[in-house]
Amino acid sequence: MRSAVARALRGVRWYVRELTDESAYDRYVAHIRKDHPQAEVPSRRDFERMRTDRQEEDPRQGFRCC
C-alpha cells in the first residue's frame, strides 16, 4: 500500500514539475553534460537569466504583460 502511495506522489510531483517547467534546468544540465562535456554548466540563476533574456528577445516566446 505504501509503495502505491509513494509511486502516486512521485507521479504527481513529476507532473507538477513538468507543468510548471521546473524541470527545464535539470534537462538542460543533462544535455550539457551529455553533448558538451567540456562546457561549464551554468548555475540555476544564470540559466534562468539566459532563459528570461531569450524569451524577452523573441516575441514568439509568449506574452509578457509586466
C-alpha positions in Angstrom: 0.0 0.0 0.0 2.8 2.4 0.9 4.6 1.8 -2.3 1.5 2.6 -4.3 1.0 5.9 -2.4 4.7 6.7 -2.9 4.5 6.0 -6.6 1.4 8.1 -6.9 3.1 11.0 -5.1 6.2 10.7 -7.3 3.9 10.8 -10.3 2.1 14.0 -9.0 5.5 15.6 -8.3 6.7 14.8 -11.8 3.5 16.1 -13.4 3.7 19.4 -11.5 7.4 19.9 -12.3 6.7 19.3 -16.0 3.6 21.5 -16.0 5.4 24.5 -14.3 8.6 23.8 -16.4 10.5 23.5 -13.1 12.4 20.6 -14.7 13.8 22.7 -17.5 17.1 23.3 -15.7 17.6 19.5 -15.0 17.0 18.7 -18.7 19.5 21.5 -19.7 22.2 20.2 -17.3 21.7 16.7 -18.6 22.0 17.9 -22.2 25.2 19.9 -21.5 26.8 17.0 -19.7 26.0 14.6 -22.4 26.5 16.6 -25.6 29.1 19.1 -24.4 31.1 17.5 -21.6 33.9 20.1 -21.8 31.4 23.1 -21.3 30.9 24.6 -17.9 27.4 24.1 -16.5 25.8 27.4 -15.6 24.2 27.9 -12.2 20.5 27.7 -11.8 20.4 31.5 -11.5 22.4 32.0 -14.7 20.2 29.5 -16.6 17.0 31.3 -15.5 18.6 34.7 -16.6 19.5 33.3 -20.0 16.1 31.8 -20.4 14.3 35.0 -19.5 16.5 37.1 -21.8 15.8 34.7 -24.7 12.1 34.9 -24.1 12.1 38.7 -23.9 14.1 38.9 -27.2 11.8 36.7 -29.2 8.1 37.9 -29.3 7.0 34.4 -30.3 8.1 33.1 -26.9 4.9 34.4 -25.2 3.3 37.5 -24.0 4.7 39.3 -21.1 2.4 41.9 -19.6 4.7 43.5 -17.0 
